[in-house]
């Protein structure tokens, strides 16, 4: 298991907090805004890396199915 970059950890922790508060995952744009990124494609890249490393998953083509499998701790 690779160690998370600081940005990956920030995104994962933000995602965890959002889901805990709202009971559903944020959109890519919402997540981008929450971590201070202008591009949702950057979030997409970060989430793809988190998925490759087993931290998150989602159903392709279905909105708001993003879920945390493993926490950043």
Wavefront OBJ file of the C-alpha trace (Angstrom):
o trace
v 0.000 0.000 0.000
v 1.439 3.333 -1.042
v 1.523 6.244 1.331
v -0.959 8.977 0.489
v 0.236 12.360 -0.688
v -0.864 15.319 1.415
v -3.427 16.304 -1.250
v -4.828 12.760 -1.465
v -5.136 12.631 2.307
v -6.869 16.030 2.344
v -9.371 14.904 -0.307
v -10.062 11.618 1.494
v -10.554 13.308 4.872
v -12.802 15.967 3.310
v -14.845 13.240 1.637
v -15.195 11.359 4.948
v -16.382 14.501 6.764
v -18.833 15.438 4.005
v -20.437 11.985 3.990
v -20.609 11.908 7.801
v -22.418 15.264 7.809
v -24.663 14.915 4.747
v -25.129 11.129 4.509
v -24.321 11.170 0.794
v -21.113 11.898 -1.146
v -20.292 15.245 -2.768
v -20.159 15.784 -6.502
v -16.729 16.251 -8.056
v -17.356 20.000 -8.297
v -18.432 20.217 -4.662
v -15.383 18.227 -3.575
v -13.126 20.441 -5.719
v -14.525 23.549 -4.057
v -14.194 22.068 -0.571
v -10.463 21.430 -1.009
v -9.815 24.651 -2.918
v -9.215 23.309 -6.416
v -10.575 25.010 -9.512
v -10.647 21.886 -11.675
v -12.898 18.884 -11.235
v -10.517 16.950 -13.502
v -7.825 17.297 -10.824
v -10.228 15.769 -8.302
v -10.949 13.012 -10.795
v -7.247 12.188 -11.002
v -6.855 12.188 -7.230
v -9.918 9.976 -6.787
v -8.635 7.564 -9.437
v -5.386 7.202 -7.478
v -7.339 6.690 -4.246
v -9.418 4.039 -6.019
v -6.291 2.275 -7.332
v -4.947 2.162 -3.777
v -8.195 0.797 -2.326
v -9.367 3.873 -0.392
v -12.540 4.679 -2.357
v -14.897 3.091 -4.860
v -17.861 4.102 -6.994
v -20.191 2.726 -9.635
v -19.230 3.886 -13.120
v -21.812 6.139 -14.755
v -23.877 6.594 -11.603
v -23.754 9.941 -9.793
v -23.041 10.198 -6.080
v -21.991 6.577 -5.589
v -18.545 7.528 -4.295
v -17.797 5.786 -1.011
v -14.853 5.527 1.354
v -13.587 1.985 1.828
v -10.564 2.755 3.973
v -9.818 5.859 6.030
v -6.677 7.949 5.781
v -5.483 7.016 9.279
l 1 2 3 4 5 6 7 8 9 10 11 12 13 14 15 16 17 18 19 20 21 22 23 24 25 26 27 28 29 30 31 32 33 34 35 36 37 38 39 40 41 42 43 44 45 46 47 48 49 50 51 52 53 54 55 56 57 58 59 60 61 62 63 64 65 66 67 68 69 70 71 72 73
